[in-house]
Amino acid sequence: MRRTLLRFVLSVSAAAVVAIVAAIAIAILDLYLVGHGHAGILRDSISWPAAGVHLSIGDIVMLGLALLGAAFVWILFGRRP
């Protein structure tokens, strides 16, 4: 039970850190693209107004990386020494 709780806490922490780092990197990339006259990656790509969902390519990439980071930590700490 304790090991599963520890895996969960570590996975959530890793997902949060990866999401923050990815958000900063995506914001810098978007500033670069917009500053050089290209289309930004933070414009709505997926919209579901009834549910209040408006996702951009940057949002999707950030969420995907956070999920991958959490899954990686969950698998990494699931191995028995």
C-alpha positions in Angstrom: 0.0 0.0 0.0 2.8 2.4 0.9 4.7 1.6 -2.2 1.7 2.3 -4.4 1.0 5.6 -2.7 4.7 6.6 -3.1 4.5 5.7 -6.8 1.4 7.8 -7.2 2.9 10.8 -5.4 6.1 10.6 -7.5 4.1 10.2 -10.7 1.9 13.2 -10.0 5.0 15.3 -9.0 6.8 14.3 -12.2 3.7 15.2 -14.3 3.5 18.6 -12.7 7.2 19.3 -13.2 7.1 18.1 -16.8 4.0 20.2 -17.5 5.7 23.4 -16.1 8.8 22.9 -18.1 6.9 22.1 -21.3 4.6 25.1 -20.8 7.7 27.4 -20.5 9.3 25.8 -23.6 6.1 26.1 -25.6 5.6 29.7 -24.6 9.1 30.6 -25.7 8.6 28.7 -29.0 5.3 30.5 -29.6 7.0 33.9 -28.9 9.7 33.0 -31.4 7.3 32.0 -34.1 4.9 34.9 -33.7 7.9 37.3 -33.5 9.1 36.1 -36.9 5.8 36.4 -38.6 4.6 32.8 -38.4 1.4 31.4 -37.0 1.5 30.7 -33.3 0.9 27.3 -31.8 -1.3 28.7 -29.0 -4.4 29.3 -31.1 -7.5 27.1 -30.6 -7.3 23.8 -32.5 -9.9 21.7 -30.6 -13.0 23.4 -29.4 -16.0 22.0 -27.5 -17.9 25.1 -26.3 -20.6 23.1 -24.5 -18.0 21.6 -22.2 -15.8 24.8 -22.1 -12.9 23.0 -23.8 -10.6 25.1 -26.0 -7.2 23.4 -26.6 -4.3 24.5 -28.8 -1.5 22.4 -30.3 0.7 23.7 -27.4 -1.9 22.5 -24.8 -2.1 19.1 -26.4 1.7 18.7 -26.5 2.0 19.8 -22.9 -0.7 17.4 -21.7 0.8 14.6 -23.7 4.3 15.2 -22.3 2.9 15.4 -18.7 1.1 12.0 -19.2 4.2 10.4 -20.6 6.3 11.7 -17.7 3.9 10.4 -15.2 3.7 7.0 -16.9 7.5 6.8 -17.2 7.9 7.4 -13.4 5.1 5.0 -12.6 6.8 2.2 -14.6 10.3 3.1 -13.4 9.3 2.9 -9.7 7.2 -0.2 -10.2 10.2 -2.5 -10.7 11.3 -4.5 -7.8 15.0 -4.1 -6.9 
